[in-house]
Amino acid sequence: MGPEHPPARSPLRWRSPLRGLWLTSVLGSVLLVTLPIVTVTGLLSYIAYGPRFGQALPADVGWLKLPTFDWPTDPAWLYRLTQGLHVGLGLVLIPVVLAKLWSVIPKLFVWPPATSIAQLLERVSLLMLVGGILFEIVTGVLNIQYDYIFGFSFYTAHYFGAWVFIAGFLVHIALKIPRMRAGLRSMPLREVLRTDRAGTRPEEPDIDGLAPVDPTPPTISRRGALALVGGGALLMTVLTAGQTIGGFTRQAALLLPRGRSYGPGDFQINRTARAAGITTAATGAAWRLTLRGGPRPVVLDRDALAALPQHTARLPIACVEGWSTTQTWTGVRLRDLAALAGVPEPASARVSSVERRGAFDRARLQANQIAHADALLALRVNGVDLSPDHGFPARVIVPALPGVHNTKWVAAIDFETG
């Protein structure tokens, strides 16, 4: 770590006696375990959207392109788990992140900012780490609320912002792991949890520049501070987890309001027929499903689809914003429709909607998604016909597929062999 020397001083006076290497190390160790989970599940979400089909956003990521693979269809709740963790755990960690930033705030205002190459590297990594995580939190929360006040593509900015954070995170870990170990060993956790406010003593100032030189008397103990942060994380859990868990807990999920919009069948509507510009003229008696890929197109009306062998499956559907629900779907297996079209073993399929609004009007499916026994062109849900808001006259439902690719108001399916 180089020779010890007095840290650069902050022009401001940070005097809380709780600040010091121990508290920063405890909060940092929590984030060291949990932030990689948020990061990895976010990158998995990008892969689940099918970047090789050009339908993941952003489509062009240059040398930051991730290795792709066929997103699994089993277990059916896979995307519900990964995206629920990404959004839910990301929200739960907000109090911990803010507490960690509070604990190191003196480091953000030191002057001069760097006196060596090592310190400069640390400052740059800190800037990337702090700026990256705050950017990801703010844009992520705004996306959950469908509030795009920032005026740029959320998906593009969030993806590249994640890599800025990852780079800063990795460099910061490499630089600070030895100090974090020293901090955790400086005070036994059991002793801290037994110490009340009257017994709380400031840490000795050291080379990290976190502990104040002239601390004020404590207004809360360290165990009280940990309880406050833990209580904030618990509150965030109560306010968010219900959107993924469901059941009675859903009523407490106040931070994901789009998921609280319900329709016929008593489950969420993320995009209504009206918002998509879907009219009864397009989905009424004149509606037809066109299957392509074989020697000639196959055209079916809804009665013809209903006359085909029907299959029922109870499947979850999960959205990128974190909400999910499980319903009972009935319809025609996609693999049966592929065979009917003359393509018994398709390599992929392009599903097109009556809707004509960019990313929502089509989706590409992998071979394993088409072949799965529970992958359906659904006509009914929970024993009744789909409502217009839920995709009438027909919609795709595929195990573990991101919600936006479970295309509603399907007009055509093109089965492809290569």
Disulfide bonds with the S-S distance in Angstrom:
none
